[in-house]
Every structure is written in C-alpha cells, then in structure tokens.
C-alpha cells in the first residue's frame, strides 16, 4: 500500500490549498484582513511546494512493495471486463512517477519566476494532475487505465475551457479532447480483443492481436494534435501549468509501452512498416525542434521526437529503453521549458548534463538503443540523426536568451528557483544508478560514440548556417511560411472543426425543436414510434 501514499499526499496538499484559497477570498473581501493577504499567498505557495516535495520523496518508498498488485472493487458487466480494476507499481512505473513528481515540484517552486501575482489555483491544478497521473502509472489493466485516462481528459478540458478566451480556443480544446477520447476508445477495443483471447486482465499479459491497438491508443493520446492547446498567449502560464499538463499526458501514455510484454510487440511483418513511420516522424520532429527559435513553441516537436524514440524501443522489444526515453522526455523537457530566468553557471551545468542524453554507459538513457532492429542499415542512420537533432536542439534552446535574468528575481525567489531546477538534476542522477531495471546499464556504447560525432557535426553546421535556417520571430512566437506538413495539419484540423460546428448546429436545432410549442407533440410521436417498434418485435 506504500504506492498509495504519493497520491494521498498530493490529495491532502491540494485539499489544504483549496481551503486556504477560500480563506484568501474571504480576506480579500474583508477590509480588516487586507494586510494579511500577501502573507497568506506566500503561505499557500509554501504549502504547495512542501506538499509536492513530500510527494516526490514518498516515491522512493515504492521500492518497499514493488510488483504487489492491489485489486479494487469488482466491475460489471463481466462480458466487457473480465477483471476488476487493479493497481501495480513496477520499476517502470517508479521511474515515471519519480519524473512526474519532480516535474510537479519544479513547476511550483519555479512559479515565482513566471508569475506577477501568486496563483493558488494553478498550484491546485498541478497537484491534482500529478495525483491522477500517479494512478495512471500504476494501472495494471486496461480498465483501470481507461478510468484514469478519462479523469485526466476531464481535468484537461475543464482547465482549458476555463481559460479559453475565444470560441476558437474552445473548439480547439474540444478537438484535443476528442483526439484523446478516440485513443481511449481504441484501448477499450484492445481490451475486448484481450477478452476474446482469454486475457487475465493485466497489461503484462496483453495478447498479440491487442498490442497494435494499444500502440495506436498511445500515439493518439500523446497530446500532439492539435500542436498547440487552447491556452491564452501568456508565456508564464504556458511555461508552468502548460508544461506540466503536456508532459504529464505524454508520460501517462508512454508508460503503457513499457508494460506490454517484452519481445516482439507486433507481428514481424508489420514491424518494418511501423518503424519506418516512427523514424520519419522522429526525424521531422527533431528538425523542427532544432530550428524553431522558441522552445515553448517547439514543445510539441520535443514530445513527438522523444515519444517516437520510446515507441521505437518498444517495437524493438526493449521496455527499459522505452521507459528511459519516456522519463527523459519529462525530465529534460521540464528542465528546458521551465528554465526561463537565465544564469551563466546554470546554463553551463545544464549543458554538461546533456551527456546523459547520449546513451553513454551508466547513464539514465543507456538502455535507449538496446534491442534488435530489422534492416539496421536503413533504420539506424535515420534514428541516430533524429536523436542527434533532439540533443542539438536542447543545447541550442539552452543557450538562447531567456525571458529574464536570474538577478532580476526577488531574493526569496532566487532561493526557490534553483531548488526547483535542481530536482531534475537529482532525479536524473538517481535514476541512472538506482531504483529500476534501466539503472547501471552499459547499453550500446558504440552507438553513443557515433552520437557524439554526429551531434558535434550538426552543432558545427548549425553555427555556420543558423542565419539561413532560422526564421524570424514576432513576440517570441514563430512566423513560418506554410509547408506541406503544416498545410495538411491545418486542413485536418479544419475538417474536425467543421464537423464539430455541424454537430453543434444539429444539436441546437433539435433542442429548439423539442423546447418549442410543438415539443410535446414531437415527444409523444417519438414515444408512439418507439412503442410500435417494441410491439412489432
């Protein structure tokens, strides 16, 4: 039961913050309590930071009861689900939970560097998001996974609709929700196939026919379509809760790849085709991640690129490699997106930390290139170039001028900000040496040497040609000319939005028809038709 301590701590912290927020609202309305308001806001921040740090530390206690299954209440009907929802914390769930716990704590600790006014609502959202994500990481069967995925989708759409400023943003939020809901539906179809094959319910025993559908569900739930969520154009919010939401949704999807049975995930006949698609996606994402000037605008491509590497590792039958890339997506992504107040020594430290991205022996990503790859002469060069582009993009964004200087922060923020970023460094070092199946591995060290050479060549070429390859920006956002890929994305998004508007109009017409003067007559007519159909049968 130690695995439930972490979500319990996050729930208590969020509940305490909610009670404190009510007190803050009353203090605002009371003229006698106005002097206490700034101190109360600081107290709320301390409560959120302490709760997040305590939850992150409690993940280490998962080692006490790893691989212990917790069965929940029975579920009906048994024709759809032959097993009750169950939870199980293995080493892959542990490394993901440690990464997401570090992300939640870092988002709260670094928030003073982004916010002009402290906002307990965003901290409550981050804590609740981390709590639900912990349950998704330890879901042992598809039923438990679908339930938690649905809860994450509800949290996402409630937050995005709350912050949507225009109808277009609300429509984009609806399309994003529909994309992830489609992934959840495909996971349910995989569960039905598992029932037909006599699956016991655990993800570790997923039958071969259902695995391809789980891969498709993960791809849809990565959260990369649409490429930009319906957030207001507030860079502080996009760096903070926006980063937490995007990386959390990606991690809770990629964890499934490490839970699928080791070996061939799909039929060998389909493996080269899927690897080709994944390789091209990784290459395109790496290129965009490197050459888009703003790391926040390039964030979807980081998720696509690292998610493609995680998916490729799963297709090669390496769950350790898949989990390594998924956790790296969260840790290095969080470090890159939250690092807004620049300092020369922080930049040098984080640049040296990039050595952990080269899959060197005894690093966190050492298992990244383990497993057998078909047609290595074709796939290895593509994936290695994509991997090098991702590393080069991380370094390039790291040395880009930040939103402000570290010296511009208040004194108390200068103490909290390095602490929030240091959590990523601690987590990366701990996960490299202890706690899960991918720690202290030598990996494929010849690939690491090739990566060092390729990344060095790409870095030199980038320094020589960056003025020709980088497009100008306007207010920190990218202004690029349309390409075939972006045109296809916008066309597909327009198609979904048109369908969404059509359904809205049909629903509105039916509502007005039923609520008018003839609504009772229409109701009686439909009732008579329904009774006649039943009587005929």
N, C-alpha and C positions, 0 to 999 in steps of 0.2 A: 504493500500500500504506500510505500515511500514515493512512488511516481505521482501520486495524487497530491503530495504536499505542495508541489510547484503551482499547479492551477489553483489550489486552495489559497495560497499566499497571494497570488495575483487577484483573486476574487476579493479577499479581505482588503487588500490595498485599494482596489477600485471602489469598494463599498465605503471605505473610510473617506476617500476623496469625494465621493458623491455627497456624503453627509457634510463634509467641510464646505463643499460648493453651496449647499443650501444655507449654511451659516454665512458665507460670503455674500450671497444675495440679500439676506436679511441685514447684514452690516452695511451694505450699500444704501438700503432704504432708511436706515436709522441714522439720524444726524449725530447721535452721541457715539457711534461706533466707526465713524469715517476714519479716524486716526488709526484704528486697528486694521484697516483694510489692507494696506501694503504688507504688514507683518503677517496677516492671515494668508495672503497669496504666497509669501515665502514659505510659510508653514506647509501649505498644500504641496509646493514643489518638493520640499524636504520629505514629506510623506510619500509622494510618488517615487522619488529617487530611492528612498530606503526600501520601499516595498519591491521595486524592480531589482535592486541589488540582492535583496534577500532571496527572491525567487530564483535569480540566476545562480546564486550559491547553492540553493537546495537541489539543483540539477545534479550536482556531484554525488548526492546521496542515492541517486538512481542506481549506482553501482551495487548497492546492497542487495537489491531484489531484481536484478536484470533477468529477463526471459521468464518472468512469472506472469501468467495470464489471469486477468480479472474479468469474470463473466458478470454481465449486468442482467437486467430483467428479461424474461422471455419475450419474444416478438412474434406477432401473428400478422397474416396467415403464414403457416409453415410452407405453403406451396410456393411462396415467393422467397422467403428467407428461412433456410433450414437450420440456422444457428442464431442465437441471441447476440446482441452487440457485445463485443469483448475488447479489452484493452491489454496491451502487452508492450513493455519497454525493452527493446534490444539495444545493441550497441549503436546501430544506425539511428534509431530514434534519439539516443542520448546525444550524439554529436550534433544532430539538428536542433535539439532542444537547447543545448548549450549555446549554439549560434544565435537562435532567436531570442533567448534570454539576454544575451549580450546586446543584441540589437535594441530590444525594448529599453534596457537600462541606459544605453548610449543615447537614444533619442530623447529621453527625459533629461539626462544630465547635460546634454549639449543644447537644450532648448533655450536657455538664456542668451545664447549667441545668435539666435534667429528671431526671437520674439521681442517686439517692442513693449508688449504687455503680457505678463504671465497668464496662461490659459489652462486652468484645471480640466476643462472639457477635453482637450486634446490628449492630456495625460491619461484620463479615464479611458478614452478610446484605445490608446496604445496598450494599456494594461489588460483590458478586456480582450483585445485582439490577440495578445500573447497568451492569455489563458485558454481561449478556444483553440489556438494553434497547438498548444501542448497536447490537447486531447486528440487533435488530428494526427499528431506524430506517433501517438501510441495506439491508434486504432488498429486492431488486429484482423478485422474482417471488413468486407465491403460495406455491410450495413452500418457499422459504426463510422466508417469513413464518410459515407454519404450523409449521415446525420450531421457530422461536424462540418463537412464542406458546405452544407446548406446554411448552417449557422454563420459561417464565415461570409457567405454571399449576402445574407441578410444584414450583417454588420456593415459590409462594404456599401451596399446600396442605400442604407439608411444614412450613412455619413456623407456619401456623395450627393444624394438628393437634398440633404440638409444644407449643403454648401453650394449647390448649383445656383448660379445667378441668372441663367437664361434658359429658355425652353430647349435650346440646342444642347446645353450641358446635361439637362435631364434626359434627353433622348440618348445621348452618348452613354450615360450611366445605365439606361435600360438595355442598350445593345451589349454592354460589357457584362451585365448580369445574365443576359440570355446566352452569351457565349459560354460562360462558366456553368450555367444550368444545363446546357447541352452536354458538357463534359460529365456532369453528374449523372445525366440520363444514360450516357454510354456506359458509365461504371455500373449502373443498375442492370443494363443488358449483359455485361460481363458476369454479374452475379447470377443471372438466370442461366447463362451457359454453364457456370460452375455447378449450379444445382442439377442440371441435366447430366453433367459428367460425374456427379456424386461427390462434389467438393465438400470438405468438412467445415468450411466457413472461414478458415484462416487465409490471409494473403500469402503465407509461406507455402500453401498447397494449391495455389491457383492453377487450374488445368491449362494446357497449352492453347485450346481454342479461345479462352477468355483473355489471354495475356495481350494480344494485339489490340483488343478494345480498351484495356487498361492503359496501354501506351497512348492511344488516341485521346482518352479522357484526360490524361496528364497534359498532353500537348494543348488541348483546348483550355485547360484551367491554369496555364502558366501566366495568364493575365497580360498578354501582349497584343490583344485585339479588343478594342481599338488601341493604337500605340500610346495614346495619351488619355488618361482618365479625365473625368469631368471635374477637375479641380479649378478653383479660381486662380488667376495668374498671380499668386502670392508665392514667391520663391521660398520664403521661410516655411510655409505650410507644406510645399512640395518636398522640401528637404527633410522635414520632420515626419509628420504622420504619413505623408505620401510615400516616403521611402519605406517606412515600417509596413504599410499596407501592401505595396507592390512586392517587396522581398518576402514577406510572410506568406502571401498567396502562392508565390512560386515555390517556396520551400515545402509547404504542406502538400503540394502536388508532386514534387520530385521525390519525396520520401517514399512514395509507392514503388518507384523503380528499384530501390534497394531491398524492398520486402518481397519482390517477386522471386520465385525460386531461381537459384544460380544455374548457370548453364545457358543453353540456347533459349532466349526469351520468345522468339518467334520461329516459324518454320525456316529452315536454312534456305529455301528457295526465295523467300521474301527478304531475307536479311540484307543482301547487297543493295536491293532497291531502297529499303528504308535507310541504310547507311548513306547512300548517295544523296537522298533528300536532306538528311540531317547534316551531312558535310557541306552541302551548298548553303543551307541556312546558317551554319556556323561561320562560313566564310563571308557571307554577306553581312551578318551581324558584326563580325569583327572589323570589317572595313568601315561600316557606319559608326561603330563605337570609337574608332580611332580618329576619324576625320570630322565628326560633328564637334564644333568648338565647345559646347556646353555639356557637362556631364549629366545634368539633370534632364536635358532634352534627349541625350543619348542613352538614358537609363533603360528604356525598353530593349535596346540592342544588346546591352550587357546581360540582361535576363535571357534573351534569346540565345546569345552565344554560349553562355555558361550552361544554360539548360540543354543546349544541343550537345555539349561535351558530356554532360551527365547522362543523356539519353544514349549517346554512342557507347559509353561504358557499359550501360545496361544491356545493349544489344550484343556486346562482346562477352557477356556473361560475367561481368565484374561488378558486383554490388558495392564493394569497397570503393572502387573508382567512382561510381555513380554518387554515392554519399559524399565523397570527398569534394567533387565538383559542386554539389548542391550546397554544402556548408560553406565552401569558398565563395559561392555566389552571394551568400548573405554577409559574410564577414568582410571580404574585400569590397563588396558593393556598398555596405553600410559605411565603411571607412571612407570610401571615395565620395559618397553623396552627403555625408554629414560633416565633412571637413570643409567648412566654409570660412572660418577665421584662420588665416594662414600665418605660419611662423616658420622661419627658415630651418630650425632644427627639427620641428615636427615633420616637415616635408622630407628632409634627409632620412629621418628614421623610417617613415612610411615607404620611401623609395627603396631602402635596404630590405624592408620586409617583403618586397616584391620577389625576392629569391624563393619564397615559399610557393610562388606561382609556377615555377619552372619544373615541378615534379622531381626535385632533387631528392636523393635518398634521405630518409628520416625526417621528411617534412610532411605536412598535412596532405599535400597532393601527390605524394609518392606513388600511390596506387592508381593515379589518374589514367595511366596508359597500360594497365595490365589487362590481360585477356587476349583472345585470338580474334584477329580481324581478317575477314576474307578479302582476297585481292589486295594485299598490303601495298603493292606498287602503285595502286590507284588512290586508295583512301588515306594512307599515311601522309603523303605530302599535303593534301588538302586540309586535313585536321591540324597538322603541325603549323601550317601557315595561319589558319584561323586562330589557333592558340597563341601564336606569336603576336598577331594583331590585337588580341584582347590584352595581352601583357603590355604591349607598347601603348595602347590606349589608356590603360590605367596609369602608366608613368606620365603620359602627356597631360592628362587631366590633373594629375597631382601637382605638376609644376605650373599649372595655369593660375593666373591671379584670382584670388578668392573674392568673396563678397565684401569682406572687410579684413582688417588686420587684427591679429591677436591682441596687440597692445591697446586697441580701441575698446575692448571689453571692460566691464566693471571688474573691480578687484575680486569679488566673490565668484563671478563668472569665470575669471581666469583660473580659479582653483577647480571649478567643477568641469570645465570644458576638457582639459587634458585627461581627467579621470574618466570621462565618458569615452574618449577615443582609446585610452589605454586598455579598456575592457576587450576591444577587438584584438589587440596585440597579445594579451594574456590568453585569450581563448585559442588563438592560432597556435601559440607555443604549447599550450596544454594538450590540444587535440593532436599535435604532431608526435607527442611522446607517450600519451597515456589515455586509457579510457575506452577504446573501441578497436575494432578489427583492423582499421587502417593506420593505426599508430605504429611507429618504429618499423616501417617497411622500407626496404631498399628500392622497390619498384623497378621501373625500366630505365636504368640510368643512362644508356646510350641515347635514348630519346631526350633526356634532359640536356645532354651536351649539344645535340642538334638544335634544341630550342634556344639555347644561349647564343649560338652562332646566328640563327635566323633572326632572333629578336634584335641582336646587335646590328645586323644588316638593315633591317627595317627601320631601326632608330636613326641610323645614318641617312638613309634615303628620306625619311620624314623631315629631318632637319634641313636637308637640301631642297626639298620640294614642297614644304608646307605652305608657302605663299601661293603656290599654284593650285593646291588641292583643297585648302580650307576656304569655305565660303564665308562672307562677312555675316555678322550677326546684328540684330536690332534689339536692344534692350535685353540682351542675354539669351535670345531665342534664335533659332536657326532659320535663315531665309534661303531656301534652295529652290532651284528650278525643278519642275516635275520630271520624274523618271518613270520608266515603265512599271517599276515595282510600286512606287508611291501612287501612280495613277490607278493601278489595279486595286490597291488597298482602299483608296478613296471611292472607287466605283463599287466595291463590295460593301463598304460602309454605307454608301448612299442607298444601295439596294435594301439593306436591312432597315435603314431609317425609313425608307418609303413603305416597307411592309409594316413597320411599327405605326406609322401615321395612318395607314389604311385600316389596321385593326382598331386604332383609336376612334376613327370616324365611324366604323361599323358599330362599335360598342356604344358610342354616343347616340347613334341613330336608333338602335334598339332600345336604349334607355329612355330616350324621348318618346318613342312609340309606346312603350309599356307604361310610362308615367302620365301619358296624356288622358284625354277624356275617354278614348276607346281602349285604354289599357285593361280594364276589367273584361271587356268583350274578348280581347286577344287572349287573356289568361284563360277564360272559360273555353275558348276554341281549342287552345293547345291541350287543355285538360281532357276535353272530349276526344281529341285525336289520340292522346296517349292511352286513354281507357279503351278505345276501339282497337288499338294495336294489341294491347294485352289480351283483350277478349278474343281477338282473332287467333292468337297463339294458343 
